[in-house]
Structure formats: C-alpha cells, structure tokens
Amino acid sequence: MNFNNYVERKGSDSRKWSLEGMLEMASYVDENSIPMWVADMDFKAPDFVEKALLERVSHGVFGYNTVGDDYYNSVIFWLKNKNNWDIEKSWIVPTSGVVPALCYAIQAFTEPGDGVIVQNPVYPPFKGSVELNNRKVVNNSLKLIQDRYEIDFKDLEEKLKDSKNKMLILCNPHNPVGRVWSENELKNIIELCLKYKKIVVSDEIHSDLILFNNKFTSMGILNSKIHDYLVVCTSISKTFNLAGLKASNIIIPNNNLREKFINEMFKVAAKPVPNIFGAIGVKSCYSKEGEDWLNNLLEYLEENYLFLKKYLEERIPKVKCLPIEGTYLAWIDFRELNLDEKELKNKLEKEAKIVIDGGEIFGNEGKEFIRLNFACHKSILEEALKRLERALKN
C-alpha cells in the first residue's frame, strides 16, 4: 500500500475530521482546522480487509453471528508471531473495545470505593472508567528524567501495598509518552503484583506500533505466575485503523478471572462474540498479509516522526519533541515558552488552527505538553507545523 496517497476524510462521518468531533477537544474550530488529535490514522484500511468486508456484504444476510476456530486461530497466530506469546483459545474474550473491557475488569475485580492505580500522564479513559464505576483513582505518577519517563517503583510499591488498592492499569506502549516498557521494568511490576496479590490490566492496544527497532514485551510472556492476576487488552483498531469495526480481544489466562469478567459482560447484555464485520477485520488483519502491511506502515510513521522532530529542532527549538519508542502519538514539550494553558490553547486553535490533545487531559503531569498524532499524510503534518511556527512567532 502507498501511504503517500492522500485520502479526503471530510464528509465521511469521521469523528476526527468533523467539526462536531473536533469540538470534543477544542474550544474553537472552523473549516480550515487541521485535526491532529484523537488516535485515529488518516490512511485507508488494508485492501485485503476491504475485499473481505465487501465479500461478506454481498452475501446480504446479517443475522446473529458466531465465530469459529479460524477467528481464534488468527488471534493465536498474531500473538505468537508478534509477541512470542503462546496463548490458548479459551483465554480469548472478544469485546467491542478496550475501554469497555477496562470497565468490565473494574466491575469484576474491584468493589465500589476500592483504589485503582494508574500512571499519569496517561490515556484519559483510564481515570474516567475508574471514577464512573465509583472507584478511586490512585496515581503513581511517572517521573520525567532527562526527557525519558520512568516508573517510580518506590511509590508504586507503597500503593500496591495498600490493601484498599486492588488493581493496576498499565499502558504498554504508554499513551501519551511513547515509552515501551523494558523487560526489567515489567518484571519489577510483576514481582510487586505477585507480592501483594494485585490484579494488573495491561492495555497493549499499541503493541504492534513499535518504532526504531525498539522491542515490545507483553506482560503475558515473562512469568506464568502472573497469569493468575493478569488481563491483557489487544485490538486491531490502532494497528490497522479499524476502530469503527469495534473489535478487541482480551486475553485472560485464569479461568476464575475470565468467568468473572464474562459475567460482567452479561450484566449489560454484552456477549463475548465479535460483531460480523469486526470478526472479518480480525481474521483478515492477523495474517501474513497484515504483517507485511504493518511493516510498510511503520516505515512511513518513522519518516513522519523524524520529519516532525527535525522541523521542531530547526525551526521551533523551544518546542521539544520527546523521544518515542512506540505509538504514532508525539509527546511535545512547550514548557520553555512559559505559556499558560489558555494562551497555548489560543495559539494552537485560533492562530495555528490545529486541533491537538492538550497535555492537561492526561493529568496534571501533562500541563504544558501536547499530544500530536503524526499518522497522517506528510503534507498535512508539514502544513500543521508551518502553521504552528507562524503562530508562535506572532
């Protein structure tokens, strides 16, 4: 696939590109605003996915569906091939998305009032899912040391030790800071969760999007003992730009945990069966064709990131693009400009006319940062950066 082919998304009911969608994040938008916000790529889905969907549509009957071994085997193939994780069919629980799965896990493994540990700055639905289910958000803030985020293990242990805190939600790769946690870091987390017998939900939705020869390690492969406390969230949505198909697979090795999780799904009339088109997406993508497509995508993403980083270094040196290991979401530091949140928002939205995710939505630790989605046509990225440069010179 040629990722240089521009795809016009206006008028396609795109949440990212519609004015209504952009107003979820921005206070000011108009027809000229460029969306660089939500984690949604501007590239067409793989041709083989489109072909498989069209074949299914041509059948013309869309009744209640189920899935067979070909579905589960595709998930097993992908996790073995990409992550060297040998999973069993029974461990796989299809859901409509990772965020619903977070809610099911919170409901299944904690009680109202319990603490759930997150690591700010982090994906906002972690906090939202905890609070909306009447649990308490417990923050184990990441430490920024020489432009690299690290886990504060001393603080993490104190919080896992607390009997009121029942669960850790881990983001790996981390959204928005772009870290891919190392084997040693993950082993330390596993050791602590085993020591204090705490559930860990590992959101690995960006795990296929590993850049610049960094290595991803799934929480599931390091120590089988953690399987009694582990929930791993995976999906085709970020890797293949298929969020609209609503297809995720949650890997839960422990029978008791899995039963509790599925029971929470049943309470809201959700069944562990993917929708018709989501199932086709999974089977199509988790294949050799999918791997080839992904490799080409990663090359394009790396080129875009390097272009972004170089542009800022050469043209806007006070704005710093932090190193990235995974995801297509740049974490950009505006602290040297000494702009308050309102001033920065005004510069970006009204003057530059670009819509980004303001760092404050990821927690107080994200203030004076922004998250910028560079999974777009290079011309769009270049135009957004030119606008940013002009706005900051004014």
Long-range contacts (C-beta under 8 A, 24 or more apart in sequence): 1-43, 1-44, 1-46, 1-47, 1-293, 1-296, 1-297, 3-43, 3-296, 3-297, 3-300, 3-377, 4-300, 4-377, 4-378, 5-44, 6-377, 6-379, 7-42, 7-43, 7-44, 7-377, 9-42, 14-40, 15-40, 16-40, 16-42, 22-355, 25-355, 25-356, 25-357, 25-358, 26-345, 26-349, 26-355, 27-345, 27-349, 28-349, 28-350, 29-349, 29-353, 29-355, 30-353, 32-353, 33-349, 33-353, 33-354, 33-355, 34-353, 34-354, 34-355, 34-380, 34-383, 34-384, 34-387, 35-354, 35-355, 35-373, 36-354, 36-355, 36-356, 36-372, 36-373, 36-374, 36-376, 36-384, 37-355, 37-356, 37-357, 37-371, 37-373, 38-357, 38-373, 39-175, 39-238, 39-327, 39-328, 39-329, 39-373, 40-241, 40-243, 40-373, 40-375, 41-241, 41-328, 41-373, 41-375, 41-376, 42-375, 42-376, 42-377, 42-380, 43-241, 43-297, 43-375, 44-241, 45-240, 45-241, 45-242, 46-240, 46-284, 46-285, 46-289, 46-290, 46-293, 48-284, 48-287, 48-289, 48-290, 48-293, 49-240, 49-242, 49-280, 49-281, 49-284, 49-285, 52-280, 52-283, 52-284, 53-277, 53-280, 53-281, 56-276, 56-277, 56-280, 62-276, 65-273, 65-275, 65-276, 65-279, 66-273, 67-94, 67-273, 67-274, 67-279, 70-283, 71-274, 71-279, 71-282, 71-283, 74-282, 74-283, 74-286, 74-287, 75-234, 75-249, 75-282, 75-286, 77-286, 77-287, 78-285, 78-286, 78-290, 79-218, 79-234, 79-251, 81-291, 82-207, 82-208, 82-216, 82-291, 83-207, 83-216, 83-217, 83-218, 83-220, 83-221, 84-221, 85-218, 85-220, 85-221, 87-220, 87-251, 87-253, 88-253, 90-255, 90-258, 91-251, 91-252, 91-253, 91-258, 92-249, 92-250, 92-251, 93-249, 93-250, 93-251, 93-252, 93-258, 93-261, 93-262, 93-265, 93-272, 94-247, 94-248, 94-249, 94-250, 94-272, 94-273, 94-274, 94-278, 94-279, 95-248, 95-249, 95-250, 95-265, 95-270, 95-272, 96-246, 96-247, 96-248, 96-270, 96-274, 96-275, 96-278, 97-235, 97-237, 97-243, 97-246, 97-248, 98-203, 98-205, 98-233, 98-235, 98-237, 98-248, 98-250, 99-125, 99-129, 100-270, 101-231, 101-233, 101-248, 101-250, 102-126, 102-129, 102-169, 102-201, 102-203, 102-233, 103-129, 103-132, 103-133, 104-261, 104-264, 104-265, 104-270, 105-167, 105-199, 105-201, 105-231, 105-261, 105-264, 106-130, 106-133, 106-135, 106-167, 107-133, 107-264, 107-267, 108-257, 108-260, 108-261, 108-263, 108-264, 109-166, 109-167, 109-199, 109-257, 109-260, 110-135, 110-166, 110-167, 110-199, 111-166, 113-164, 114-164, 114-165, 114-166, 114-167, 115-159, 115-162, 115-164, 115-165, 115-166, 116-165, 116-166, 116-167, 116-168, 116-169, 117-156, 117-159, 117-160, 117-165, 117-167, 117-168, 117-169, 118-169, 119-151, 119-170, 119-171, 119-174, 120-362, 120-363, 120-364, 120-365, 120-366, 121-176, 121-177, 121-359, 121-362, 121-363, 121-365, 121-366, 121-369, 122-171, 122-174, 122-175, 122-176, 122-362, 122-363, 123-171, 123-175, 123-176, 123-203, 123-362, 124-361, 124-362, 126-169, 126-171, 126-203, 127-363, 130-169, 136-164, 138-162, 138-165, 139-363, 140-168, 141-363, 141-365, 142-174, 142-177, 142-179, 142-365, 144-365, 147-320, 147-322, 147-323, 147-333, 148-179, 148-322, 148-323, 149-174, 149-177, 149-179, 151-181, 151-185, 151-188, 151-189, 153-188, 153-192, 156-189, 156-192, 157-192, 160-192, 160-193, 160-195, 160-196, 160-198, 161-196, 165-198, 166-198, 166-199, 167-198, 167-199, 167-200, 167-201, 168-193, 168-198, 168-199, 168-200, 168-201, 169-200, 169-201, 169-203, 170-200, 170-201, 170-202, 170-203, 170-219, 171-203, 172-202, 172-203, 172-204, 172-207, 172-216, 172-219, 173-204, 173-206, 173-207, 173-209, 173-210, 173-216, 173-325, 173-326, 173-327, 174-326, 174-327, 175-206, 175-327, 175-329, 176-327, 176-329, 176-331, 176-357, 176-359, 176-362, 176-366, 176-369, 176-371, 177-322, 177-331, 178-322, 178-323, 178-324, 178-325, 178-326, 178-327, 178-329, 178-330, 178-331, 179-325, 179-326, 180-210, 180-214, 180-215, 180-216, 180-325, 180-326, 181-217, 182-217, 183-217, 183-222, 186-217, 186-219, 186-222, 187-222, 187-223, 189-219, 190-219, 190-222, 190-223, 190-225, 190-226, 193-226, 193-229, 194-223, 194-225, 194-226, 194-229, 197-229, 198-229, 199-229, 199-230, 199-231, 199-257, 200-226, 200-229, 200-230, 200-231, 201-231, 201-232, 201-233, 202-230, 202-231, 202-232, 202-233, 203-233, 204-232, 204-233, 204-234, 205-233, 205-234, 205-235, 205-237, 205-238, 205-248, 206-238, 206-326, 206-327, 207-234, 207-326, 208-238, 208-239, 208-294, 209-238, 209-239, 209-298, 209-301, 209-326, 209-327, 209-328, 210-298, 210-325, 210-326, 211-298, 211-301, 211-302, 211-305, 211-324, 211-325, 211-326, 212-302, 212-324, 212-325, 214-325, 214-326, 216-326, 220-251, 220-253, 227-253, 227-254, 228-253, 228-254, 228-257, 229-254, 229-257, 230-254, 230-257, 231-257, 231-261, 236-281, 236-282, 236-285, 236-286, 238-327, 239-285, 239-294, 240-281, 240-285, 240-290, 240-293, 240-294, 241-375, 242-281, 242-285, 245-275, 245-277, 245-278, 245-281, 246-274, 246-275, 246-278, 247-274, 247-275, 247-278, 247-279, 247-281, 247-282, 249-282, 301-328, 301-374, 301-375, 303-378, 304-328, 304-374, 304-375, 304-376, 304-378, 304-381, 305-330, 305-374, 307-378, 307-381, 307-382, 308-372, 308-374, 308-381, 308-385, 311-382, 311-385, 312-385, 315-385, 315-389, 316-385, 316-388, 316-389, 316-392, 319-388, 319-392, 328-373, 328-374, 328-375, 329-371, 329-372, 329-373, 329-374, 330-371, 330-372, 330-373, 330-374, 331-359, 331-369, 331-370, 331-371, 332-369, 332-370, 332-371, 332-372, 333-368, 333-369, 334-368, 334-369, 334-370, 335-368, 335-369, 337-392, 339-368, 341-367, 341-368, 344-368, 344-370, 347-391, 347-392, 348-388, 348-391, 351-387, 351-390, 351-391, 351-394, 352-384, 352-387, 352-388, 352-390, 352-391, 353-387, 354-384, 354-387, 354-388
